[in-house]
Amino acid sequence: MAVTDKIYVKNHRQIASQLGTRFPKGAFSGATLDVLFQGDLSELNEATQEKVLEFATDFLDCGCDSNPYCGHPERKFIRYLLDLRAQDLDPESMVSVMTDDYMVYAYPGDLYSFLDNSVRTLEAVEDLAEVDGNREAAERATEQKRELTR
């Protein structure tokens, strides 16, 4: 299961009530994207509207015909998580920042698993690049792994 499947809308019930509709709690669920990022947000308070619009601007803005179902929002969010980790934030702090930035959250354990899987993937890339004789790719993977494990 992708880490973006474990990103949830904060105050989900309150937002659904304000909008007078139902939608899944998962921030990257298709129905949630439809309701929050293509629907009428005028019933939401100003702070919530602002966070929803910031999320849409930062992650849903791409030129694909199938946007937001093209996979780019998830990839952008994963990059965001990796950037937070590169700033030496631990998963608990990453959750706080993403909640402050976008009113979404995850369980720290899910972020620990995501980061651990990322390190394991980079180790595999490192090994495959070495076997293939691609020293540059191996060094890039080593550096990226180092950023995640500091």
NUBA-20347 format. One record per atom (N, C-alpha, C, CB): residue number from 1; residue in one letter; atom name; y, z, x. Coordinates in Angstrom, 2 decimals, padded with zeros to 5 digits, m for minus. Each point is the difference from the previous one (the first is absolute). Glycine has a CB too. Layout:
<atoms>
NUM	A	CA	Y	Z	X
...
</atoms>
This chain:
<atoms>
1	M	N	m001.17	000.00	000.84
1	M	CA	001.17	000.00	m000.84
1	M	C	001.25	000.00	000.90
1	M	CB	m001.26	001.23	m001.87
2	A	N	002.20	m002.09	001.58
2	A	CA	001.22	m000.12	000.79
2	A	C	000.90	001.22	m000.23
2	A	CB	m000.14	m002.52	m000.12
3	V	N	000.90	002.86	001.14
3	V	CA	000.91	001.15	m000.12
3	V	C	001.01	m000.22	m001.12
3	V	CB	m000.29	000.48	002.45
4	T	N	000.68	m001.72	m002.70
4	T	CA	000.98	m000.25	m001.06
4	T	C	m000.58	000.30	m001.38
4	T	CB	001.06	m001.74	001.43
5	D	N	m002.37	001.79	m001.55
5	D	CA	m000.62	000.41	m001.27
5	D	C	000.14	001.50	m000.23
5	D	CB	m001.61	m001.90	000.21
6	K	N	002.04	002.61	000.84
6	K	CA	000.13	001.45	m000.08
6	K	C	001.46	000.44	000.10
6	K	CB	m002.26	000.21	001.01
7	I	N	003.17	m001.11	m001.36
7	I	CA	001.43	000.30	m000.05
7	I	C	000.36	000.12	m001.48
7	I	CB	000.51	m001.23	002.21
8	Y	N	000.11	002.33	m002.57
8	Y	CA	000.24	000.31	m001.41
8	Y	C	001.49	000.16	m000.30
8	Y	CB	m002.24	001.11	m000.09
9	V	N	002.59	m001.39	m001.16
9	V	CA	001.38	000.15	m000.47
9	V	C	000.25	001.48	m000.28
9	V	CB	000.02	m002.34	m001.00
10	K	N	000.99	002.89	001.62
10	K	CA	000.38	001.40	m000.24
10	K	C	000.64	000.09	m001.39
10	K	CB	000.34	000.44	002.49
11	N	N	m000.59	000.65	m003.16
11	N	CA	000.52	000.24	m001.36
11	N	C	m000.46	m001.10	m000.96
11	N	CB	001.99	001.17	000.98
12	H	N	m003.19	m001.62	m000.80
12	H	CA	m000.57	m001.09	m000.79
12	H	C	000.13	000.23	m001.50
12	H	CB	m001.58	m000.42	001.87
13	R	N	001.17	001.58	m002.33
13	R	CA	000.03	000.27	m001.45
13	R	C	001.42	m000.01	m000.54
13	R	CB	m002.08	001.36	000.24
14	Q	N	002.99	m000.77	000.50
14	Q	CA	001.41	000.04	m000.42
14	Q	C	000.58	m001.42	m000.08
14	Q	CB	000.26	002.28	001.06
15	I	N	m000.55	m003.11	m000.08
15	I	CA	000.51	m001.37	000.01
15	I	C	m000.61	m000.80	m001.15
15	I	CB	000.29	000.11	002.51
16	A	N	m001.59	000.04	m002.72
16	A	CA	m000.65	m000.71	m001.10
16	A	C	000.59	000.42	m001.33
16	A	CB	m002.11	m000.16	001.34
17	S	N	002.39	001.45	m001.49
17	S	CA	000.61	000.49	m001.23
17	S	C	001.40	m000.57	m000.20
17	S	CB	m001.34	002.10	000.21
18	Q	N	002.14	m002.11	000.85
18	Q	CA	001.35	m000.54	m000.08
18	Q	C	m000.01	m001.49	m000.36
18	Q	CB	000.75	001.69	001.68
19	L	N	m001.73	m002.42	m001.18
19	L	CA	m000.08	m001.43	m000.28
19	L	C	m000.70	m000.29	m001.32
19	L	CB	m000.03	m000.41	002.45
20	G	N	m000.61	001.42	m003.01
20	G	CA	m000.69	m000.18	m001.27
20	G	C	m001.22	m000.90	000.11
20	G	CB	002.16	000.34	m001.12
21	T	N	m002.83	m000.29	002.25
21	T	CA	m001.18	m000.84	000.23
21	T	C	m000.99	000.75	000.86
21	T	CB	001.38	m002.10	m000.20
22	R	N	m002.53	001.53	000.37
22	R	CA	m001.03	000.57	000.86
22	R	C	m000.28	m000.98	001.13
22	R	CB	m001.02	001.29	m001.93
23	F	N	000.76	m000.72	003.09
23	F	CA	m000.39	m000.82	001.14
23	F	C	m000.77	000.88	000.97
23	F	CB	002.01	m001.52	m000.28
24	P	N	m002.82	000.92	001.15
24	P	CA	m000.80	000.78	000.95
24	P	C	000.89	000.75	000.98
24	P	CB	m001.85	m001.66	m000.22
25	K	N	001.30	002.72	000.77
25	K	CA	000.71	000.83	000.97
25	K	C	000.13	m000.69	001.37
25	K	CB	m000.85	002.04	m001.21
26	G	N	m000.06	m002.94	001.52
26	G	CA	000.01	m000.67	001.30
26	G	C	001.20	m000.91	000.15
26	G	CB	m002.47	000.11	000.04
27	A	N	003.23	000.09	001.03
27	A	CA	001.24	m000.77	000.20
27	A	C	m000.25	m001.48	000.17
27	A	CB	000.98	002.00	001.04
28	F	N	m002.14	m002.40	m000.50
28	F	CA	m000.29	m001.41	000.24
28	F	C	m000.94	m000.60	m001.04
28	F	CB	000.35	000.43	002.41
29	S	N	m000.58	000.29	m003.49
29	S	CA	m000.79	m000.55	m001.11
29	S	C	000.80	m001.11	m000.65
29	S	CB	m001.18	002.23	m000.39
30	G	N	000.51	m003.30	m000.03
30	G	CA	000.69	m001.13	m000.61
30	G	C	000.84	000.39	m001.19
30	G	CB	m001.84	m001.43	000.78
31	A	N	001.29	002.28	m001.65
31	A	CA	000.74	000.41	m001.20
31	A	C	001.23	000.85	000.38
31	A	CB	m002.15	m000.05	m001.33
32	T	N	002.02	000.87	002.36
32	T	CA	001.14	000.80	000.45
32	T	C	001.09	m000.90	000.56
32	T	CB	m001.53	001.93	000.50
33	L	N	001.14	m002.90	000.29
33	L	CA	000.97	m000.94	000.55
33	L	C	000.72	m000.74	m001.13
33	L	CB	m001.40	m000.26	002.08
34	D	N	000.65	m000.14	m003.09
34	D	CA	000.61	m000.69	m001.14
34	D	C	001.01	000.87	m000.70
34	D	CB	m002.08	m001.31	m000.28
35	V	N	001.72	002.56	m000.03
35	V	CA	000.87	000.90	m000.77
35	V	C	001.22	000.43	000.81
35	V	CB	m001.99	000.80	m001.26
36	L	N	001.75	m000.34	002.48
36	L	CA	001.10	000.58	000.78
36	L	C	000.87	m001.04	000.70
36	L	CB	m001.42	001.98	000.32
37	F	N	000.86	m003.11	000.02
37	F	CA	000.75	m000.90	000.84
37	F	C	000.36	m001.32	m000.66
37	F	CB	m001.11	001.05	001.89
38	Q	N	000.71	m001.24	m003.14
38	Q	CA	000.40	m001.19	m000.72
38	Q	C	000.48	000.34	m001.40
38	Q	CB	m001.64	m001.33	001.34
39	G	N	001.51	002.58	m001.71
39	G	CA	000.37	000.42	m001.35
39	G	C	001.43	000.51	m000.06
39	G	CB	m002.37	000.55	m000.43
40	D	N	002.75	m000.06	m000.75
40	D	CA	001.33	000.55	m000.23
40	D	C	000.01	001.46	000.42
40	D	CB	000.39	m001.61	m001.92
41	L	N	000.43	001.93	002.90
41	L	CA	000.07	001.36	000.54
41	L	C	001.20	000.79	m000.52
41	L	CB	m001.15	m000.84	002.03
42	S	N	001.83	000.31	m003.01
42	S	CA	001.24	000.62	m000.46
42	S	C	m000.20	001.40	m000.58
42	S	CB	000.84	m002.27	m000.46
43	E	N	m002.06	002.60	000.06
43	E	CA	m000.27	001.33	m000.55
43	E	C	m000.21	001.06	001.07
43	E	CB	m001.01	m001.11	m001.97
44	L	N	000.86	000.69	003.22
44	L	CA	m000.21	000.95	001.09
44	L	C	001.32	000.58	000.46
44	L	CB	m002.04	m001.26	000.70
45	N	N	001.99	002.48	m000.18
45	N	CA	001.22	000.58	000.55
45	N	C	000.41	m000.78	001.25
45	N	CB	m000.60	002.29	m000.93
46	E	N	001.83	m002.13	001.32
46	E	CA	000.57	m000.81	001.09
46	E	C	m000.75	000.17	001.31
46	E	CB	002.21	000.20	m001.11
47	A	N	m002.57	001.02	001.46
47	A	CA	m000.70	000.25	001.26
47	A	C	m001.36	m000.70	000.02
47	A	CB	001.17	002.22	000.21
48	T	N	m001.89	m002.16	m001.32
48	T	CA	m001.31	m000.65	m000.08
48	T	C	000.15	m001.51	000.06
48	T	CB	m000.88	001.93	m001.34
49	Q	N	001.86	m002.46	000.62
49	Q	CA	000.25	m001.45	000.05
49	Q	C	000.27	m000.44	001.43
49	Q	CB	000.93	000.07	m002.33
50	E	N	m000.13	000.71	003.04
50	E	CA	000.35	m000.34	001.38
50	E	C	m001.23	m000.06	000.89
50	E	CB	002.23	001.07	m000.33
51	K	N	m003.11	m000.08	000.21
51	K	CA	m001.22	000.03	000.83
51	K	C	m000.94	m001.16	m000.34
51	K	CB	000.21	002.50	000.15
52	V	N	m000.35	m002.80	m001.44
52	V	CA	m000.85	m001.12	m000.42
52	V	C	000.55	m001.31	000.55
52	V	CB	m000.66	001.25	m002.09
53	L	N	001.97	m001.42	002.01
53	L	CA	000.61	m001.23	000.52
53	L	C	m000.11	m000.10	001.52
53	L	CB	001.59	000.03	m001.94
54	E	N	m001.47	001.11	002.64
54	E	CA	m000.17	000.00	001.46
54	E	C	m001.43	m000.40	000.37
54	E	CB	001.77	001.78	000.22
55	F	N	m002.74	m001.25	m000.96
55	F	CA	m001.39	m000.36	000.24
55	F	C	m000.19	m001.51	m000.21
55	F	CB	m000.76	002.31	m000.73
56	A	N	001.27	m002.81	m000.37
56	A	CA	m000.13	m001.43	m000.32
56	A	C	000.65	m000.86	001.08
56	A	CB	m000.04	000.55	m002.46
57	T	N	001.22	m000.17	002.89
57	T	CA	000.72	m000.75	001.03
57	T	C	m000.75	000.00	001.32
57	T	CB	002.16	000.57	m001.13
58	D	N	m002.67	000.59	001.52
58	D	CA	m000.64	000.13	001.30
58	D	C	m001.42	m000.59	000.06
58	D	CB	001.37	002.03	000.33
59	F	N	m002.08	m002.00	m001.44
59	F	CA	m001.41	m000.39	000.06
59	F	C	m000.38	m001.20	m000.87
59	F	CB	m000.46	002.35	000.48
60	L	N	001.21	m002.62	m001.50
60	L	CA	m000.39	m001.06	m000.94
60	L	C	000.78	m001.29	000.18
60	L	CB	m000.62	001.77	m001.59
61	D	N	001.50	m001.81	002.57
61	D	CA	000.86	m001.15	000.20
61	D	C	m000.65	m001.00	000.95
61	D	CB	002.01	001.45	m000.40
62	C	N	m002.69	m002.42	m000.19
62	C	CA	m000.54	m001.11	000.79
62	C	C	000.07	m001.26	m000.86
62	C	CB	m001.54	001.55	001.34
63	G	N	001.43	m002.68	m000.74
63	G	CA	000.19	m001.25	m000.73
63	G	C	m001.28	m000.59	m000.58
63	G	CB	001.90	m000.40	001.48
64	C	N	m002.96	001.16	m001.51
64	C	CA	m001.28	m000.53	m000.51
64	C	C	000.05	m000.23	m001.50
64	C	CB	m001.18	001.19	001.83
65	D	N	000.51	m002.23	m002.26
65	D	CA	m000.09	m000.29	m001.43
65	D	C	m000.73	001.11	m000.75
65	D	CB	000.04	m002.45	000.52
66	S	N	m000.98	003.10	000.12
66	S	CA	m000.79	001.03	m000.66
66	S	C	000.53	001.42	000.25
66	S	CB	m001.96	m001.50	000.21
67	N	N	003.15	001.61	000.33
67	N	CA	000.64	001.29	000.24
67	N	C	000.06	000.78	m001.31
67	N	CB	001.36	m000.95	001.91
68	P	N	m001.70	002.20	m002.00
68	P	CA	m000.36	000.96	001.05
68	P	C	m001.49	000.13	000.23
68	P	CB	002.04	001.21	m000.57
69	Y	N	m002.83	m002.19	000.15
69	Y	CA	m001.45	000.10	000.11
69	Y	C	m000.55	m000.78	001.18
69	Y	CB	m000.09	000.28	m002.46
70	C	N	000.94	m000.60	003.42
70	C	CA	m000.37	m000.84	001.13
70	C	C	m000.55	000.79	001.19
70	C	CB	001.74	m001.58	m000.75
71	G	N	m001.65	002.90	000.71
71	G	CA	m000.46	000.83	001.11
71	G	C	001.10	000.38	000.97
71	G	CB	m002.17	m001.09	m000.23
72	H	N	003.31	000.40	000.19
72	H	CA	001.10	000.34	000.89
72	H	C	000.55	001.41	m000.24
72	H	CB	000.56	m002.41	000.09
73	P	N	m000.40	002.87	m001.33
73	P	CA	000.50	001.37	m000.20
73	P	C	m000.89	001.04	000.67
73	P	CB	001.00	m000.74	m002.17
74	E	N	m002.30	000.59	002.05
74	E	CA	m000.91	000.96	000.63
74	E	C	000.11	m000.05	001.52
74	E	CB	m001.55	m000.24	m001.96
75	R	N	001.61	m000.97	002.52
75	R	CA	000.12	m000.13	001.45
75	R	C	001.32	000.59	000.50
75	R	CB	m001.43	m002.07	m000.07
76	K	N	002.51	001.84	m000.67
76	K	CA	001.29	000.58	000.38
76	K	C	m000.05	001.53	m000.05
76	K	CB	001.18	m002.05	m000.86
77	F	N	m001.86	002.59	m000.15
77	F	CA	m000.09	001.45	m000.11
77	F	C	m000.85	000.59	001.12
77	F	CB	000.28	m000.19	m002.50
78	I	N	m001.34	m000.50	002.87
78	I	CA	m000.82	000.47	001.12
78	I	C	000.82	000.00	001.28
78	I	CB	m002.08	m000.89	m001.11
79	R	N	002.90	m000.14	001.30
79	R	CA	000.88	m000.04	001.18
79	R	C	000.97	001.19	m000.04
79	R	CB	m000.17	m002.54	000.09
80	Y	N	000.70	002.84	m001.28
80	Y	CA	000.88	001.16	m000.18
80	Y	C	m000.71	001.29	000.42
80	Y	CB	001.17	m001.19	m001.90
81	L	N	m002.42	001.36	001.47
81	L	CA	m000.75	001.20	000.38
81	L	C	m000.20	000.07	001.51
81	L	CB	m001.15	m000.05	m002.22
82	L	N	000.81	m001.08	002.83
82	L	CA	m000.20	m000.02	001.45
82	L	C	001.31	000.27	000.73
82	L	CB	m001.89	m001.63	m000.30
83	D	N	003.00	001.15	m000.24
83	D	CA	001.31	000.29	000.60
83	D	C	000.33	001.49	m000.09
83	D	CB	000.77	m002.31	m000.60
84	L	N	m001.12	002.92	m000.52
84	L	CA	000.22	001.45	m000.12
84	L	C	m000.82	000.75	001.04
84	L	CB	000.44	m000.27	m002.46
85	R	N	m001.67	m000.15	002.66
85	R	CA	m000.85	000.65	001.00
85	R	C	000.55	m000.24	001.39
85	R	CB	m002.00	m000.28	m001.49
86	A	N	002.55	m000.90	001.75
86	A	CA	000.58	m000.31	001.31
86	A	C	001.22	000.88	000.29
86	A	CB	m000.82	m002.37	m000.22
87	Q	N	001.40	002.94	m000.82
87	Q	CA	001.12	000.94	000.16
87	Q	C	m000.51	001.42	000.22
87	Q	CB	001.43	m001.47	m001.45
88	D	N	m002.71	001.59	001.76
88	D	CA	m000.66	001.29	000.28
88	D	C	m000.10	000.91	m001.22
88	D	CB	000.84	m000.19	002.30
89	L	N	m000.83	m000.39	m003.51
89	L	CA	m000.18	000.81	m001.20
89	L	C	m001.49	000.20	m000.25
89	L	CB	002.17	m000.86	m000.97
90	D	N	m002.55	002.08	000.60
90	D	CA	m001.38	000.25	m000.40
90	D	C	m000.15	m000.40	m001.47
90	D	CB	m000.24	001.89	001.71
91	P	N	m000.97	m001.98	m002.22
91	P	CA	m000.18	m000.43	m001.39
91	P	C	000.76	000.83	m001.03
91	P	CB	m002.21	m000.80	000.70
92	E	N	002.31	002.10	m000.51
92	E	CA	000.75	000.81	m000.96
92	E	C	001.47	m000.41	m000.01
92	E	CB	m001.59	001.91	000.36
93	S	N	002.15	m002.14	000.80
93	S	CA	001.40	m000.44	000.09
93	S	C	000.16	m001.42	m000.53
93	S	CB	000.32	001.49	001.98
94	M	N	m001.31	m002.33	m001.75
94	M	CA	000.05	m001.37	m000.53
94	M	C	000.07	000.02	m001.52
94	M	CB	m001.30	m000.84	001.99
95	V	N	000.52	001.73	m002.62
95	V	CA	000.03	000.12	m001.45
95	V	C	001.39	000.42	m000.46
95	V	CB	m002.45	000.60	m000.03
96	S	N	003.04	000.37	000.71
96	S	CA	001.35	000.45	m000.36
96	S	C	001.02	m001.13	000.08
96	S	CB	m000.58	002.29	000.82
97	V	N	000.50	m003.07	000.24
97	V	CA	000.96	m001.09	000.19
97	V	C	m000.19	m001.07	m001.07
97	V	CB	000.04	000.45	002.47
98	M	N	m001.30	m000.84	m002.73
98	M	CA	m000.20	m001.06	m000.99
98	M	C	000.40	000.47	m001.40
98	M	CB	m001.86	m000.92	001.40
99	T	N	001.70	002.20	m001.67
99	T	CA	000.43	000.54	m001.30
99	T	C	001.51	m000.02	m000.09
99	T	CB	m002.04	001.45	m000.11
100	D	N	002.71	m001.05	001.18
100	D	CA	001.47	m000.03	000.02
100	D	C	000.53	m001.43	m000.08
100	D	CB	000.00	002.11	001.35
101	D	N	m000.64	m003.02	m000.63
101	D	CA	000.48	m001.38	000.05
101	D	C	m000.25	m000.76	m001.30
101	D	CB	m000.42	000.03	002.44
102	Y	N	m000.78	000.14	m003.03
102	Y	CA	m000.41	m000.90	m001.07
102	Y	C	m000.62	000.66	m001.23
102	Y	CB	m000.34	m001.63	001.77
103	M	N	000.29	002.95	m001.80
103	M	CA	m000.65	000.72	m001.12
103	M	C	m001.46	m000.39	m000.14
103	M	CB	002.20	000.11	m001.16
104	V	N	m002.88	m000.31	002.26
104	V	CA	m001.43	m000.21	000.01
104	V	C	m000.60	001.03	000.95
104	V	CB	000.22	m002.50	m000.53
105	Y	N	m001.49	002.80	000.34
105	Y	CA	m000.64	000.98	000.87
105	Y	C	m001.46	m000.37	000.21
105	Y	CB	001.58	001.78	m000.80
106	A	N	m002.17	m001.13	001.77
106	A	CA	m001.43	m000.11	000.28
106	A	C	m000.47	001.39	000.39
106	A	CB	000.16	m002.47	000.75
107	Y	N	m001.43	002.66	m000.76
107	Y	CA	m000.54	001.26	000.50
107	Y	C	m000.11	m000.12	001.51
107	Y	CB	m001.28	000.44	m002.15
108	P	N	001.72	000.59	002.88
108	P	CA	m000.04	m000.07	001.47
108	P	C	m001.38	m000.37	000.54
108	P	CB	001.81	001.70	000.04
109	G	N	m002.87	m001.21	m000.66
109	G	CA	m001.35	m000.34	000.46
109	G	C	m000.27	m001.49	m000.05
109	G	CB	m000.76	002.23	m000.80
110	D	N	001.31	m002.90	m000.22
110	D	CA	m000.17	m001.45	m000.08
110	D	C	000.73	m000.70	001.14
110	D	CB	m000.22	000.17	m002.49
111	L	N	001.38	000.36	002.88
111	L	CA	000.74	m000.59	001.12
111	L	C	m000.71	000.29	001.32
111	L	CB	002.15	000.26	m001.28
112	Y	N	m002.73	000.95	001.42
112	Y	CA	m000.79	000.28	001.21
112	Y	C	m001.15	m001.01	000.11
112	Y	CB	000.59	002.47	m000.15
113	S	N	m001.29	m002.73	m000.95
113	S	CA	m001.11	m000.97	000.01
113	S	C	000.50	m001.39	000.36
113	S	CB	m001.20	001.37	m001.72
114	F	N	002.32	m001.78	001.12
114	F	CA	000.59	m001.30	000.30
114	F	C	000.33	m000.12	001.48
114	F	CB	000.93	m000.11	m002.33
115	L	N	m000.30	001.12	002.90
115	L	CA	000.37	m000.04	001.42
115	L	C	m001.25	m000.01	000.88
115	L	CB	002.14	001.21	m000.53
116	D	N	m003.14	m000.43	000.17
116	D	CA	m001.24	000.02	000.77
116	D	C	m000.67	m001.36	m000.04
116	D	CB	m000.28	002.44	m000.50
117	N	N	000.22	m003.05	m000.68
117	N	CA	m000.58	m001.35	m000.12
117	N	C	000.80	m001.01	000.79
117	N	CB	m000.87	000.59	m002.26
118	S	N	002.18	m000.43	002.29
118	S	CA	000.86	m000.92	000.77
118	S	C	m000.31	000.10	001.48
118	S	CB	001.80	000.21	m001.73
119	V	N	m001.99	001.01	002.22
119	V	CA	m000.34	000.20	001.42
119	V	C	m001.36	m000.63	000.29
119	V	CB	001.34	002.15	000.07
120	R	N	m002.31	m001.93	m000.94
120	R	CA	m001.34	m000.59	000.20
120	R	C	000.06	m001.53	000.00
120	R	CB	m001.04	002.01	m001.11
121	T	N	001.86	m002.58	000.25
121	T	CA	000.16	m001.45	m000.05
121	T	C	000.63	m000.51	001.30
121	T	CB	000.24	000.10	m002.50
122	L	N	000.77	000.61	002.98
122	L	CA	000.64	m000.40	001.25
122	L	C	m000.97	000.11	001.18
122	L	CB	002.22	000.74	m000.92
123	E	N	m003.09	000.26	000.91
123	E	CA	m001.01	000.12	001.05
123	E	C	m000.95	m001.21	m000.03
123	E	CB	000.14	002.52	m000.14
124	A	N	m000.49	m002.96	m001.06
124	A	CA	m000.87	m001.17	m000.12
124	A	C	000.73	m001.25	000.51
124	A	CB	m001.18	001.06	m001.97
125	V	N	002.45	m001.20	001.62
125	V	CA	000.80	m001.14	000.47
125	V	C	000.06	000.01	001.53
125	V	CB	001.37	000.02	m002.13
126	E	N	m001.14	001.17	002.67
126	E	CA	000.05	000.18	001.45
126	E	C	m001.29	m000.50	000.65
126	E	CB	001.54	001.98	m000.30
127	D	N	m002.68	m001.52	m000.22
127	D	CA	m001.30	m000.37	000.56
127	D	C	m000.26	m001.50	m000.13
127	D	CB	m000.85	002.28	m000.56
128	L	N	001.13	m002.83	m000.61
128	L	CA	m000.22	m001.45	m000.21
128	L	C	000.90	m000.84	000.89
128	L	CB	m000.67	000.47	m002.35
129	A	N	001.91	m000.04	002.51
129	A	CA	000.92	m000.74	000.87
129	A	C	m000.47	000.04	001.45
129	A	CB	001.90	000.53	m001.57
130	E	N	m002.41	000.62	002.00
130	E	CA	m000.52	000.12	001.37
130	E	C	m001.19	m000.94	000.20
130	E	CB	000.77	002.40	000.09
131	V	N	m001.68	m002.41	m001.06
131	V	CA	m001.18	m000.87	000.08
131	V	C	000.41	m001.46	000.04
131	V	CB	m001.36	001.72	m001.22
132	D	N	002.41	m002.05	000.44
132	D	CA	000.49	m001.38	m000.08
132	D	C	000.87	m000.37	001.20
132	D	CB	m000.09	000.17	m002.49
133	G	N	000.42	000.82	003.31
133	G	CA	000.84	m000.26	001.17
133	G	C	001.49	m000.12	m000.33
133	G	CB	m001.94	m001.13	000.99
134	N	N	002.31	001.61	m002.16
134	N	CA	001.40	m000.07	m000.42
134	N	C	000.68	001.32	000.35
134	N	CB	m000.56	m001.63	m001.89
135	R	N	000.98	001.75	003.12
135	R	CA	000.58	001.25	000.52
135	R	C	001.29	000.38	m000.77
135	R	CB	m000.98	m000.52	002.28
136	E	N	001.77	m000.47	m002.63
136	E	CA	001.26	000.26	m000.71
136	E	C	m000.26	000.67	m001.36
136	E	CB	001.05	m001.98	001.17
137	A	N	m002.00	001.46	m001.92
137	A	CA	m000.34	000.58	m001.31
137	A	C	m000.57	001.40	000.17
137	A	CB	m000.44	m002.30	m000.93
138	A	N	m000.37	002.50	001.95
138	A	CA	m000.57	001.32	000.25
138	A	C	001.09	001.01	000.33
138	A	CB	m002.11	m001.08	000.83
139	E	N	003.07	000.67	m000.01
139	E	CA	001.11	000.90	000.35
139	E	C	000.86	000.32	m001.21
139	E	CB	000.00	m000.94	002.31
140	R	N	000.25	m000.06	m003.17
140	R	CA	000.77	000.25	m001.24
140	R	C	m000.72	001.00	m000.89
140	R	CB	000.95	m002.32	000.12
141	A	N	m002.24	002.16	m000.27
141	A	CA	m000.79	000.93	m000.83
141	A	C	000.02	001.40	000.61
141	A	CB	m001.47	m001.90	m000.75
142	T	N	001.38	001.98	002.07
142	T	CA	000.04	001.30	000.67
142	T	C	001.34	000.68	m000.24
142	T	CB	m001.59	m000.85	001.76
143	E	N	002.67	000.11	m001.64
143	E	CA	001.33	000.57	m000.22
143	E	C	000.18	000.45	m001.44
143	E	CB	000.91	m001.47	001.81
144	Q	N	m001.35	000.66	m002.75
144	Q	CA	000.12	000.38	m001.41
144	Q	C	m000.84	001.23	m000.31
144	Q	CB	000.41	m002.40	m000.59
145	K	N	m001.58	002.48	001.18
145	K	CA	m000.86	001.18	m000.18
145	K	C	000.69	001.24	000.58
145	K	CB	m002.08	m001.46	000.10
146	R	N	002.71	001.30	001.02
146	R	CA	000.72	001.11	000.64
146	R	C	001.12	000.52	m000.91
146	R	CB	m000.54	m000.98	002.27
147	E	N	001.25	000.05	m002.95
147	E	CA	001.06	000.40	m000.92
147	E	C	m000.53	000.82	m001.17
147	E	CB	001.26	m002.04	000.64
148	L	N	m002.45	001.68	m001.11
148	L	CA	m000.58	000.72	m001.14
148	L	C	m000.57	001.35	000.35
148	L	CB	m000.50	m002.18	m000.98
149	T	N	000.11	002.36	002.23
149	T	CA	m000.69	001.23	000.38
149	T	C	000.86	001.00	000.75
149	T	CB	m002.05	m001.33	000.08
150	R	N	003.33	001.05	000.08
150	R	CA	000.85	000.98	000.71
150	R	C	000.16	001.25	m000.81
150	R	CB	001.22	m001.84	001.13
</atoms>
